[in-house]
Amino acid sequence: MRQWFLLSTAAFILFPAACATTNTVASPPVASLGAENSAGAIRAAEEVGAAHSPQASLYLQLAKEEFEHARRLTSEEDRPAATRLLLRAEVDADLALALARENSTKVEAQAALDKAHMLNDSVVQ
């Protein structure tokens, strides 16, 4: 009886410890991480206003198309192609973001120049 009690106590203590050290959460596949990065880059470009800049909107649209194409590639054989497409989508979205920021900076600079010219003209008169 005492032996049974010791074995059951040991099992009661060791079983939770063994379960706690088991990794039950699988790490996401590479394509999943690429999808998160690409989607975030696309969202960032949209929030900055890439759709309103002619050059940036082309790269934003390309990034969206690459992202959607990669999502349709679901088989194991297509995983490398999907990963490459997601990486390209992320890079194109980053380029769209940079172009949109450049465009808005140019617009702000031009507005500042126009204001400076207007103030200069009013002082000269």
GUMAR-496951 format. One record per residue: residue in one letter; x, y, z of N, C-alpha, C in turn. Coordinates in steps of 0.001 Angstrom, whole numbers, plus 524288, in hexadecimal, padded with zeros to 5 digits. Layout:
residues N
{A,{X,Y,Z},{X,Y,Z},{X,Y,Z}}
...
//
This chain:
residues 125
{M,{80341,7FB61,80000},{80000,80000,80000},{80373,804E7,80000}}
{R,{80791,804AE,80320},{80B0E,8092A,80376},{80DD8,80A02,7FE3F}}
{Q,{80F3B,805B6,7FB9F},{811CF,80619,7F692},{80E2E,808A5,7F285}}
{W,{80946,80724,7F287},{80574,80968,7EEF7},{804D3,80F38,7F00D}}
{F,{804A5,810B3,7F4FA},{80426,8162A,7F67C},{808DA,81959,7F494}}
{L,{80D96,81745,7F51D},{81246,81A03,7F354},{81255,81A9E,7ED63}}
{L,{810CA,81678,7EAA5},{810A7,816CF,7E4EF},{80C95,81AB3,7E306}}
{S,{80806,81AB0,7E561},{803F7,81E5E,7E3B2},{8057C,823FA,7E50A}}
{T,{80807,824C0,7E975},{809CC,829FD,7EAE9},{80E04,82BDD,7E724}}
{A,{811B1,8286D,7E5DC},{815CE,829D7,7E22C},{81380,82B2A,7DCD1}}
{A,{80FBC,827F9,7DB1A},{80D38,8290B,7D612},{80A37,82E2C,7D638}}
{F,{807A6,82F38,7DA98},{804AC,83407,7DB34},{80839,838C8,7DAF7}}
{I,{80CE9,83850,7DCF1},{8109D,83CB3,7DCF5},{81370,83D27,7D7B5}}
{L,{8150C,838C7,7D579},{81833,838E5,7D0B7},{81508,839EE,7CBC3}}
{F,{8102C,8382E,7CB92},{80D0E,838D9,7C6D4},{80C47,83E9B,7C570}}
{P,{80AA0,841F3,7C918},{80A22,84782,7C7AF},{80F54,849FE,7C628}}
{A,{81384,84850,7C8A6},{818A0,84A7B,7C748},{81A22,848EF,7C1BD}}
{A,{818F5,84425,7C046},{81A21,84264,7BAF7},{816CA,8454C,7B702}}
{C,{811EE,84639,7B845},{80E7C,84912,7B4AC},{8101A,84EC4,7B42A}}
{A,{811FF,850FA,7B85F},{81389,85679,7B849},{8184A,85761,7B4D9}}
{T,{81B8F,85372,7B44E},{82035,85426,7B119},{81F4E,852C0,7AB68}}
{T,{81ACE,850A7,7AA1C},{81991,84F44,7A4BE},{817CF,8541E,7A1DA}}
{N,{819F0,854F8,79D3E},{81887,8597F,79A0C},{813A6,85822,796EC}}
{T,{80F26,85A01,798B8},{80A3D,858D3,7960B},{808E0,85CF2,79204}}
{V,{80B2F,8618D,79263},{80A15,865B0,78EAC},{80E09,8654E,78A42}}
{A,{80C22,8641E,785A6},{80FA6,863B0,78126},{8110B,86920,77F3D}}
{S,{815DA,869D8,77DBC},{81763,86EDF,77B97},{814EF,86F7A,77638}}
{P,{81352,8743D,774DF},{810C0,874F5,76FD9},{8147E,873EA,76B62}}
{P,{81284,871D8,7671B},{815E5,870EA,7629C},{81804,87606,7606C}}
{V,{81C22,87595,75D76},{81EB5,87A32,75B3E},{81ADC,87D64,75802}}
{A,{817A0,87AC4,754ED},{813DF,87D8F,751A2},{81019,880BE,754F3}}
{S,{80EAF,87EB2,75989},{80B28,8818A,75CFC},{80DC0,88682,75EFB}}
{L,{812B6,88613,7607E},{81586,88AB7,76242},{8161A,88EA4,75DD0}}
{G,{81723,88CB0,75917},{81782,8901F,75491},{8125F,892D1,75370}}
{A,{80E16,89000,7543D},{808F4,8924E,75358},{807E7,896B4,75734}}
{E,{80972,895F1,75C18},{808B4,89A0F,75FFE},{80BF6,89ED7,75EAC}}
{N,{810CE,89E00,75D2C},{8143D,8A264,75BCE},{8123D,8A53F,75700}}
{S,{81096,8A253,7530D},{80E9F,8A4B5,74E3A},{809A2,8A7C1,74F3F}}
{A,{80618,8A56B,75230},{80126,8A812,75359},{80223,8AD11,75670}}
{G,{805CB,8ACE9,75A08},{80719,8B19C,75D07},{8096E,8B5E0,759A8}}
{A,{80CCE,8B45D,7560A},{80F36,8B835,75289},{80B22,8BAA0,74EEB}}
{I,{80780,8B762,74D02},{80352,8B95D,7499B},{7FFDF,8BD26,74CA4}}
{R,{7FE7A,8BBB0,75172},{7FB3A,8BF17,754B4},{7FDF7,8C44D,755B9}}
{A,{80308,8C41F,756D2},{805F7,8C8F0,757D6},{805FF,8CC79,7530F}}
{A,{806BC,8CA27,74E7B},{806C2,8CD49,749AC},{80164,8CFB2,748AF}}
{E,{7FD48,8CCC2,749BF},{7F801,8CEDC,74902},{7F6E9,8D354,74CCC}}
{E,{7F8AE,8D2C1,751A5},{7F7AE,8D6CB,7558E},{7FA8A,8DBDF,75463}}
{V,{7FF0E,8DB83,751ED},{80202,8E035,7509A},{7FFAD,8E2E6,74BCF}}
{G,{7FC89,8E01B,748D0},{7FA06,8E271,74442},{7FC9E,8E10F,73F29}}
{A,{7FEDB,8DC6A,73ED4},{80177,8DAC0,73A0A},{7FDA3,8DA77,73577}}
{A,{7F8B6,8D9A9,7368D},{7F4DA,8D947,7325C},{7F40E,8DE82,72F9C}}
{H,{7F595,8E2C3,7321C},{7F4CE,8E7F5,72FD6},{7F988,8EA00,72CDD}}
{S,{7FDC3,8E723,72D0E},{80276,8E895,72A2C},{802E2,8E50B,7256A}}
{P,{8035B,8E740,720B6},{80356,8E3F7,71C01},{80770,8DFA3,71C0A}}
{Q,{80C44,8E0EE,71D5B},{81062,8DD02,71D56},{80F9D,8D90C,721B6}}
{A,{80E5E,8DAF0,72654},{80DBC,8D784,72AD7},{80918,8D3DC,72A2C}}
{S,{804FA,8D5C5,727A8},{80053,8D27A,72708},{8016F,8CDC0,7238C}}
{L,{804F3,8CE59,71FC7},{8065C,8C9E3,71C76},{808F6,8C599,71FA9}}
{Y,{80C9A,8C710,72306},{80F4B,8C330,7263A},{80BBC,8C0F0,72A73}}
{L,{8082E,8C422,72C66},{80469,8C233,73035},{800DF,8BE1C,72DBC}}
{Q,{7FF04,8BF35,7290A},{7FBB3,8BB71,72645},{7FEBB,8B66B,7251E}}
{L,{8039B,8B6E8,72384},{806DB,8B259,7227D},{8078E,8AF18,72771}}
{A,{80874,8B1AE,72BCF},{80915,8AEED,730CB},{80418,8ABF9,7323A}}
{K,{7FFA3,8AE6C,7316D},{7FAAA,8ABCE,7329B},{7F9DB,8A705,72F29}}
{E,{7FB1E,8A780,72A25},{7FA83,8A316,72693},{7FE30,89E9B,72804}}
{E,{80309,89FE2,72952},{806BF,89BD6,72AE5},{804FE,8992D,72FED}}
{F,{802F5,89C34,73390},{8010A,89A14,73877},{7FC8B,89645,73783}}
{E,{7F8D3,897D5,7344C},{7F45C,8946C,73329},{7F60F,88F7B,73043}}
{H,{7F9A7,89008,72CA8},{7FB90,88B73,729D0},{7FE4A,887AC,72D8F}}
{A,{8015A,889B3,73121},{80411,88663,734EF},{80033,8839B,7387B}}
{R,{7FBF9,8862C,739DD},{7F80D,883B3,73D45},{7F546,87F33,73A8F}}
{R,{7F501,87F5B,7355D},{7F271,87B1D,7327D},{7F5FC,87657,731E9}}
{L,{7FB08,87707,732CB},{7FEB0,872A5,73279},{7FEBB,86FD4,737B9}}
{T,{7FBE4,86B84,73808},{7FB2F,868EE,73D16},{7FDF6,863B8,73D96}}
{S,{7FFA2,8616E,7394F},{80217,85C4B,739B9},{807A9,85CC8,73BCB}}
{E,{80997,8587A,73DC0},{80EE4,85856,73FEF},{812FB,85978,73BC5}}
{E,{81201,857C7,736F3},{815B6,858B4,732A9},{8160E,85E7C,73143}}
{D,{811CC,8614E,7322E},{8119F,866DB,730D3},{813AC,86A67,73522}}
{R,{8151F,8682B,7398E},{816D0,86B61,73DF5},{81B67,86EF0,73CA5}}
{P,{81F8A,86D0E,739F4},{823DC,870AB,738A5},{82214,8752C,7351F}}
{A,{81EBD,873FC,7315A},{81CC9,87822,72DE6},{8196A,87BFA,730FC}}
{A,{81637,879FE,7347A},{812EC,87D68,737B1},{81646,880DF,73B2C}}
{T,{81A57,87EB4,73D67},{81DDA,881BE,740B8},{8207B,88618,73DA1}}
{R,{8223A,884D0,738E1},{824A8,888D7,73590},{820B6,88D12,7341F}}
{L,{81BF3,88B82,732C4},{817F4,88F5C,73167},{816AF,892E9,73606}}
{L,{81669,890A6,73AAD},{81553,893D4,73F4C},{819C1,897A9,74063}}
{L,{81E84,895F1,73F86},{822FB,89971,7403A},{822D5,89DDA,73C33}}
{R,{82196,89C7D,7375E},{82126,8A08B,7334F},{81CC0,8A453,73499}}
{A,{8186A,8A24D,73691},{81407,8A5AC,73804},{8159B,8A970,73C55}}
{E,{8187F,8A784,7401C},{81A4C,8AAE4,74464},{81DEF,8AF27,7425F}}
{V,{8218A,8ADB7,73EF5},{82541,8B18A,73CD6},{82271,8B590,73978}}
{D,{81EC3,8B3CF,7363E},{81BD9,8B77E,732FC},{8187D,8BB26,73653}}
{A,{81641,8B921,73A81},{81336,8BC78,73E05},{816BE,8C064,740C2}}
{D,{81B69,8BEB0,7424C},{81F26,8C257,744AD},{820BD,8C69C,740D7}}
{L,{8216C,8C523,73BE4},{822B5,8C903,737E2},{81E2F,8CCD1,7371E}}
{A,{8196B,8CAC5,73714},{814D6,8CE29,736A2},{81491,8D1F0,73B37}}
{L,{815CD,8D011,73FD3},{815DB,8D360,74477},{819EB,8D7B5,743F0}}
{A,{81E93,8D64E,7423B},{822BB,8DA35,74191},{82149,8DE3D,73D6B}}
{L,{81F0D,8DC71,73917},{81D79,8E012,734F2},{81917,8E3AA,736C1}}
{A,{8157C,8E19D,739C9},{81134,8E4DD,73BC7},{81352,8E901,73F87}}
{R,{816EE,8E76C,742D9},{81948,8EB3C,74673},{81C55,8EF5F,74379}}
{E,{81F32,8EDB7,73F6E},{82225,8F16D,73C41},{81E6E,8F547,739A7}}
{N,{81A1F,8F349,73798},{81651,8F6AB,734FC},{813FA,8FA9F,738CE}}
{S,{8128C,8F8D4,73D7B},{81045,8FC79,7413D},{81452,90076,74316}}
{T,{8193D,8FEE3,7437A},{81D65,9028C,744F3},{81E27,906A5,740AE}}
{K,{81DEB,904FA,73BC3},{81E68,908B5,73769},{819E6,90C96,7376F}}
{V,{81534,90AB0,7386E},{810A3,90E21,73894},{81130,91219,73D01}}
{E,{812E9,91041,74192},{813B2,913D2,745FA},{81804,917C6,744D5}}
{A,{81C30,91616,7425C},{8207C,9199F,7410B},{81EB8,91DAF,73D1F}}
{Q,{81BB6,91C0E,73943},{819BB,91FC1,73566},{81612,923B4,737E6}}
{A,{812CB,921E3,73B86},{80F47,92576,73E46},{81266,92964,74182}}
{A,{81695,927A4,743FC},{819E5,92B34,7470A},{81C97,92F26,74381}}
{L,{81E6F,92D5E,73EEB},{820DF,930FD,73B2B},{81CFD,93504,7393A}}
{D,{81843,9334E,737F7},{8143B,936EE,73621},{812FA,93B01,73A53}}
{K,{812AC,93939,73F2C},{81189,93CD6,7436B},{8160B,940B4,7441D}}
{A,{81AE4,93ED0,743A8},{81F6F,94242,74425},{81F84,9464F,73FC8}}
{H,{81E51,944A7,73AFF},{81E18,94853,73694},{819D2,94C61,7375E}}
{M,{81555,94AA7,73960},{810FC,94E3E,73A40},{81267,95240,73E7F}}
{L,{814F2,95065,742B9},{81698,95407,746D4},{81ACB,957C7,744DE}}
{N,{81E55,955D3,741A4},{82270,9591C,73F7B},{82021,95D38,73BE2}}
{D,{81C63,95BAC,738BE},{819E1,95F69,7352D},{816E5,96399,73837}}
{S,{8146D,96223,73C8A},{8116D,965F2,73F91},{81513,969B4,74272}}
{V,{819B8,96804,743EA},{81D79,96B68,74697},{81FE7,96F38,742C4}}
{V,{82103,96D71,73DEA},{82368,970B6,739FC},{81FCC,97524,7385D}}
{Q,{81AE2,97440,73834},{81725,97848,73685},{81650,97C02,73AD1}}
//
